[in-house]
Amino acid sequence: MKKINLAVTGCMGRMGRQLIKSSKSNSNFKLVSLTENIKINKKFNGIKPEPNTEVAFKKSDIIIDFTIPKCTMEVLKIASKLKKRVVIGTTGFTQKEDKIIKNYSKKIPILKAGNMSLGVNLLMYLTEIASKSLGDNYLSKIFEIHHKHKKDYPSGTALMLGKGIAVGKNKDLYNLIGKKFLNKKNIPYGKKINFNSIRKGEIIGEHEVKFSSGKEIITLNHEAFDRRLYSDGALTAAKWLMKKKPGLYSMRDLLNFS
């Protein structure tokens, strides 16, 4: 079977380095390009990192991007011109940037996910079901913990779970986002979804959704122990995306949750 030529952006980041390791042991892929926004003089897997350019991505079949929104926009502009598929694991996009990504997906296949884990995407699905079943009599809030190096908050995964609550209520997430707290011990429930983000240590990721009626509390949660969980998920997404037409896809499409 012909291997898929892979490009990894932000190769010096935590996920970039993990993707290099995971792709090396995955027989479906051949790593052909690494990019980074700073000058790197050494090689990784025989490949020297370079800036995001048409030359950098020309030999690739697909690009996996775990960077920052500004970099992702740059990558999508090039990928769209070269007709390259893109898997986006970057988080922290604005509503305007989300619309730009959707426009690019009319030209190329894009899979975008705030989290590449099977378990987290199942959690989002269960959150939808719970939100729909419990209705407006239950208030909700979301709690998440990540390592001290993570800058954006709430996390992309927390916002995914917020979207699960919104979908269950048949409402738009942006109209349901409440207060965003950072490093608080506890936060209140509200008519909108309140988020509490903790940044400490080297924690990979913990997420919790709570529903309360005032008489009972229902909790759904997920805890990640190994970063490879995300890189393996991204590679699975990349392989799946190779057979797709232009469009904006999610891990839910891949996992075929009804």
C-alpha positions as CSV (number, residue, x, y, z in Angstrom):
1,M,0.0,0.0,0.0
2,K,1.3,3.5,-0.9
3,K,2.2,5.5,2.1
4,I,0.5,8.9,2.8
5,N,3.0,11.8,2.6
6,L,2.6,13.7,5.8
7,A,3.5,17.3,6.8
8,V,3.5,18.3,10.5
9,T,3.3,22.0,11.4
10,G,4.6,23.4,14.7
11,C,7.0,20.5,14.9
12,M,8.8,21.8,18.0
13,G,5.6,22.0,20.0
14,R,4.4,19.2,22.4
15,M,2.0,17.7,19.9
16,G,4.4,18.3,17.0
17,R,7.1,16.3,18.6
18,Q,4.6,13.6,19.6
19,L,3.3,13.4,16.0
20,I,6.9,12.9,14.7
21,K,7.2,9.9,17.1
22,S,3.8,8.4,16.3
23,S,4.1,8.8,12.5
24,K,7.5,7.0,12.7
25,S,5.8,3.9,14.0
26,N,2.7,4.1,11.8
27,S,3.1,2.1,8.6
28,N,0.4,4.2,6.8
29,F,2.5,7.4,6.7
30,K,5.8,8.8,5.4
31,L,6.9,12.0,7.1
32,V,8.1,14.3,4.3
33,S,7.9,17.8,5.8
34,L,8.2,19.7,9.1
35,T,7.5,23.3,9.7
36,E,8.2,25.8,12.5
37,N,8.0,29.6,12.8
38,I,11.5,29.8,14.3
39,K,14.8,28.8,12.7
40,I,15.9,25.3,13.6
41,N,19.3,24.1,12.6
42,K,19.0,20.4,13.4
43,K,17.1,17.6,11.6
44,F,14.3,15.4,12.9
45,N,13.9,12.0,11.2
46,G,16.3,13.4,8.5
47,I,14.1,16.4,7.9
48,K,15.1,20.0,8.6
49,P,12.2,22.2,9.8
50,E,11.3,25.1,7.5
51,P,8.8,28.0,7.5
52,N,5.2,27.5,6.2
53,T,5.6,27.9,2.4
54,E,4.3,26.3,-0.8
55,V,7.7,24.5,-1.1
56,A,7.4,23.0,2.4
57,F,4.0,21.5,1.6
58,K,4.4,20.6,-2.1
59,K,5.3,17.0,-1.5
60,S,2.7,16.3,1.2
61,D,-0.7,14.6,0.7
62,I,-2.0,15.9,4.0
63,I,-1.0,18.4,6.7
64,I,-1.6,18.0,10.5
65,D,-1.7,21.3,12.3
66,F,-1.4,21.7,16.1
67,T,-0.2,25.3,16.4
68,I,-1.9,28.6,17.1
69,P,-4.8,30.2,15.2
70,K,-2.7,32.7,13.3
71,C,-0.4,29.9,12.1
72,T,-3.4,27.7,11.1
73,M,-4.8,30.5,8.9
74,E,-1.4,30.8,7.2
75,V,-1.3,27.0,6.6
76,L,-4.9,26.9,5.3
77,K,-4.1,29.6,2.8
78,I,-1.2,27.6,1.3
79,A,-3.0,24.3,1.6
80,S,-6.0,25.7,-0.3
81,K,-3.8,26.9,-3.1
82,L,-2.0,23.5,-3.4
83,K,-5.3,21.5,-2.8
84,K,-3.8,19.7,0.3
85,R,-6.0,18.1,3.0
86,V,-5.6,19.5,6.5
87,V,-6.3,18.0,10.0
88,I,-6.7,20.8,12.5
89,G,-6.0,20.1,16.2
90,T,-5.3,23.8,17.0
91,T,-7.7,25.4,19.5
92,G,-8.6,29.0,20.5
93,F,-10.3,30.1,17.3
94,T,-12.6,33.2,17.2
95,Q,-16.0,33.0,15.6
96,K,-14.6,34.9,12.6
97,E,-11.7,32.4,12.2
98,D,-14.2,29.5,12.4
99,K,-16.0,31.1,9.5
100,I,-12.8,31.4,7.5
101,I,-12.0,27.7,8.1
102,K,-15.5,26.8,6.9
103,N,-14.9,28.8,3.7
104,Y,-11.6,27.0,3.1
105,S,-13.4,23.7,3.5
106,K,-15.4,24.4,0.3
107,K,-12.1,24.0,-1.6
108,I,-10.3,21.3,0.4
109,P,-11.2,18.5,2.9
110,I,-10.6,19.7,6.4
111,L,-11.1,17.8,9.7
112,K,-11.2,20.1,12.7
113,A,-11.5,18.8,16.3
114,G,-10.8,20.4,19.6
115,N,-9.8,16.9,20.8
116,M,-8.7,13.9,18.8
117,S,-9.6,11.3,21.5
118,L,-12.3,8.7,21.0
119,G,-13.2,9.0,24.7
120,V,-13.6,12.7,24.6
121,N,-15.7,12.6,21.4
122,L,-17.9,10.0,23.0
123,L,-18.2,12.3,26.1
124,M,-19.4,15.1,23.8
125,Y,-22.0,12.8,22.4
126,L,-23.2,11.7,25.9
127,T,-23.3,15.4,26.9
128,E,-25.6,16.1,24.0
129,I,-27.9,13.3,25.1
130,A,-27.9,14.4,28.7
131,S,-28.6,18.0,27.8
132,K,-31.5,17.1,25.5
133,S,-32.9,14.7,28.1
134,L,-32.6,17.0,31.1
135,G,-33.9,20.1,29.5
136,D,-33.9,23.6,30.9
137,N,-34.7,22.5,34.5
138,Y,-31.0,21.6,34.9
139,L,-28.2,24.2,34.9
140,S,-24.7,23.2,33.6
141,K,-21.0,24.1,34.0
142,I,-17.8,22.8,32.7
143,F,-14.5,22.2,34.5
144,E,-11.1,21.5,32.8
145,I,-7.5,21.1,33.9
146,H,-4.4,21.3,31.6
147,H,-0.6,21.7,32.0
148,K,0.8,25.1,33.0
149,H,2.1,25.8,29.5
150,K,-1.4,25.9,27.9
151,K,-2.3,29.5,27.2
152,D,-5.8,29.4,25.8
153,Y,-8.8,28.9,28.1
154,P,-11.4,27.5,28.1
155,S,-9.7,24.6,26.3
156,G,-10.9,23.5,22.8
157,T,-12.2,20.4,24.4
158,A,-14.2,22.3,27.0
159,L,-15.8,24.3,24.2
160,M,-16.6,21.1,22.4
161,L,-18.4,19.9,25.5
162,G,-20.2,23.3,25.7
163,K,-21.3,22.8,22.1
164,G,-22.6,19.4,23.1
165,I,-24.8,21.1,25.7
166,A,-25.9,23.7,23.2
167,V,-26.8,21.1,20.5
168,G,-28.8,19.2,23.1
169,K,-30.8,22.3,23.8
170,N,-31.0,23.1,20.0
171,K,-29.2,26.4,20.6
172,D,-26.1,28.2,19.4
173,L,-23.0,27.7,21.5
174,Y,-21.9,31.4,21.2
175,N,-25.2,32.5,22.7
176,L,-24.8,30.1,25.7
177,I,-21.3,30.8,26.7
178,G,-21.3,32.3,30.2
179,K,-18.4,33.4,32.4
180,K,-14.9,32.1,31.9
181,F,-12.9,31.5,35.1
182,L,-9.2,30.7,35.5
183,N,-7.7,28.8,38.4
184,K,-10.8,29.0,40.7
185,K,-11.6,26.3,43.3
186,N,-15.2,26.4,42.5
187,I,-17.6,28.3,40.2
188,P,-21.4,28.8,40.2
189,Y,-24.0,27.3,37.9
190,G,-25.7,29.8,35.7
191,K,-28.4,30.1,33.1
192,K,-25.6,30.1,30.6
193,I,-22.6,27.7,30.6
194,N,-19.9,28.8,33.0
195,F,-16.3,27.5,32.5
196,N,-13.6,26.9,35.0
197,S,-10.0,26.3,33.7
198,I,-7.1,25.2,35.9
199,R,-3.5,25.4,34.6
200,K,-1.0,23.5,36.7
201,G,1.9,21.0,36.5
202,E,2.2,18.8,33.5
203,I,-1.4,17.4,33.4
204,I,-2.4,16.2,29.9
205,G,-6.1,16.8,30.2
206,E,-9.1,16.4,32.5
207,H,-12.6,17.5,31.6
208,E,-15.9,17.4,33.5
209,V,-19.5,18.4,32.7
210,K,-22.0,18.9,35.5
211,F,-25.7,19.2,35.4
212,S,-27.7,20.3,38.4
213,S,-31.4,20.7,39.2
214,G,-30.7,21.9,42.7
215,K,-31.8,18.5,44.0
216,E,-29.3,16.3,42.3
217,I,-26.0,16.6,40.3
218,I,-25.1,14.5,37.2
219,T,-21.5,14.4,36.3
220,L,-19.8,13.2,33.1
221,N,-16.0,13.2,32.9
222,H,-12.9,12.1,31.0
223,E,-9.2,11.9,32.0
224,A,-6.2,11.5,29.6
225,F,-3.0,9.9,30.7
226,D,-0.9,9.7,27.5
227,R,-0.4,12.4,24.9
228,R,-0.1,9.7,22.2
229,L,-3.9,9.4,22.6
230,Y,-4.1,12.6,20.6
231,S,-1.4,12.0,18.0
232,D,-2.8,8.5,17.2
233,G,-6.2,10.0,16.9
234,A,-4.9,12.7,14.5
235,L,-3.2,10.1,12.3
236,T,-6.4,8.1,12.2
237,A,-8.2,11.3,11.2
238,A,-5.6,12.0,8.5
239,K,-6.0,8.5,7.0
240,W,-9.8,8.8,7.0
241,L,-9.7,12.3,5.4
242,M,-7.7,11.1,2.4
243,K,-10.9,9.5,1.0
244,K,-13.1,12.5,1.5
245,K,-14.3,15.3,-0.8
246,P,-13.9,19.0,0.2
247,G,-15.9,19.8,3.3
248,L,-15.6,20.5,7.0
249,Y,-15.5,17.3,9.1
250,S,-15.2,16.4,12.7
251,M,-14.1,13.3,14.7
252,R,-17.8,12.6,15.1
253,D,-18.1,12.1,11.4
254,L,-15.1,9.7,11.6
255,L,-16.6,7.8,14.5
256,N,-20.0,7.7,12.9
257,F,-22.0,8.7,16.1
258,S,-25.6,9.0,15.1
